[in-house]
Every structure is written in C-alpha cells, then in structure tokens.
C-alpha cells in the first residue's frame, strides 16, 4: 500500500538503443540495391552493404527488470529472431538527463 506521506522512490530511467539487422545467412535485397547504386555513383570500393533498423526507447525501472523486459520485447515485437539479429545498449539517464554509459548486449 502506498503511504501518501512517503513518496515512492524514483525509479531510474534508461535509454535503450536497439540495432536490428538481418542474419548473415539471409539475403538483404535492400542492401544490395543500395550497394549497386553506390557503385554506379563511383563508390567502387563499397562492399557488403546491409540495411537494418535502429530503435530508441526509454524504460523506467530497476536495471535487471528493464534488461529482462527489453529482452522479451526484442524477441516478441522489435525483431524477428528467425531472420534478424538484435543487439542493444542500455544507458542510465542521469538526474539532469545526462547519460551514464553502460553498454549491454542481447
């Protein structure tokens, strides 16, 4: 039960940056199209272009709970584990919004 006199402790806020890419074994037609265009424009030294997505979100809670939730979100919503690989960094946002770097992977 919440005590109206004692405020709840402030939960830390984390900024997650999620990087999702196709697995190496999966053909990346969008990457190939971009690579072909770059080569036509004269960038003949460009190879192996892969296209992915970058997702940023803020989560509030204890680090262990946030990491667990983020892992579940990666597997269920933010990526397709059959075709994609997902990694993330988790940064605790300081009191004035300044990040305190703490990279993590999944």
C-alpha positions in Angstrom: 0.0 0.0 0.0 1.3 3.5 -0.9 1.9 5.8 2.0 0.7 9.3 1.0 3.3 10.9 3.2 6.3 9.0 1.9 6.7 9.4 -1.8 7.7 6.3 -3.8 11.4 6.2 -4.6 12.1 7.5 -8.0 12.8 4.6 -10.4 15.9 5.0 -12.7 15.2 5.8 -16.3 17.2 4.0 -19.1 17.6 4.8 -22.7 17.8 1.7 -24.9 19.2 1.8 -28.4 18.3 -1.3 -30.3 20.1 -2.3 -33.5 18.3 -4.9 -35.7 19.9 -6.5 -38.8 19.2 -9.4 -41.0 21.2 -12.5 -40.1 24.2 -13.1 -42.4 22.6 -16.1 -44.0 19.5 -14.1 -45.0 19.7 -12.2 -48.4 19.4 -8.5 -48.0 17.9 -7.1 -51.2 17.7 -3.6 -49.9 21.4 -3.6 -49.0 22.2 -5.0 -52.5 20.2 -2.3 -54.2 21.9 0.4 -52.1 25.3 -1.1 -52.9 24.6 -1.2 -56.6 23.5 2.5 -56.5 26.7 3.5 -54.6 28.9 1.7 -57.2 27.1 3.4 -60.1 27.8 6.7 -58.4 31.5 5.9 -58.3 32.0 4.4 -54.9 33.5 1.2 -56.3 35.3 0.3 -53.0 31.9 -0.2 -51.2 31.0 -3.8 -50.5 28.7 -5.9 -48.3 26.0 -3.2 -47.6 23.5 -4.4 -45.0 20.4 -2.4 -44.1 18.8 -2.6 -40.7 16.8 -0.6 -38.2 17.7 1.5 -35.2 15.1 1.7 -32.4 15.3 4.0 -29.4 13.1 3.8 -26.4 13.1 4.9 -22.7 12.3 2.5 -19.9 11.8 3.1 -16.2 12.6 0.6 -13.5 15.4 -1.4 -11.9 18.2 -2.4 -14.3 17.6 -6.1 -14.1 13.9 -5.8 -14.7 14.5 -3.4 -17.6 17.0 -5.8 -19.2 14.6 -8.7 -18.8 11.7 -6.7 -20.3 13.9 -5.4 -23.2 15.0 -9.0 -24.0 11.3 -10.0 -24.2 10.4 -7.0 -26.4 13.3 -7.8 -28.7 12.2 -11.4 -29.2 8.4 -10.7 -29.4 8.0 -7.3 -31.1 11.1 -5.4 -32.1 12.8 -8.2 -34.1 12.1 -11.5 -35.8 14.5 -13.9 -34.1 14.2 -16.3 -37.1 15.6 -13.8 -39.6 17.1 -11.0 -37.6 19.8 -10.4 -35.0 19.2 -7.7 -32.4 21.7 -6.0 -30.0 21.2 -3.1 -27.7 22.9 -0.7 -25.5 21.3 0.5 -22.3 22.2 3.9 -20.8 21.0 5.1 -17.5 19.8 8.7 -17.8 21.2 10.9 -15.0 19.3 13.4 -12.9 19.7 16.2 -15.5 19.3 13.9 -18.5 23.0 13.3 -18.9 23.6 9.7 -19.9 25.8 7.4 -17.9 27.1 4.9 -20.5 26.6 1.2 -19.7 26.5 -0.8 -22.9 24.8 -4.2 -22.8 24.1 -6.8 -25.5 21.4 -9.3 -26.1 
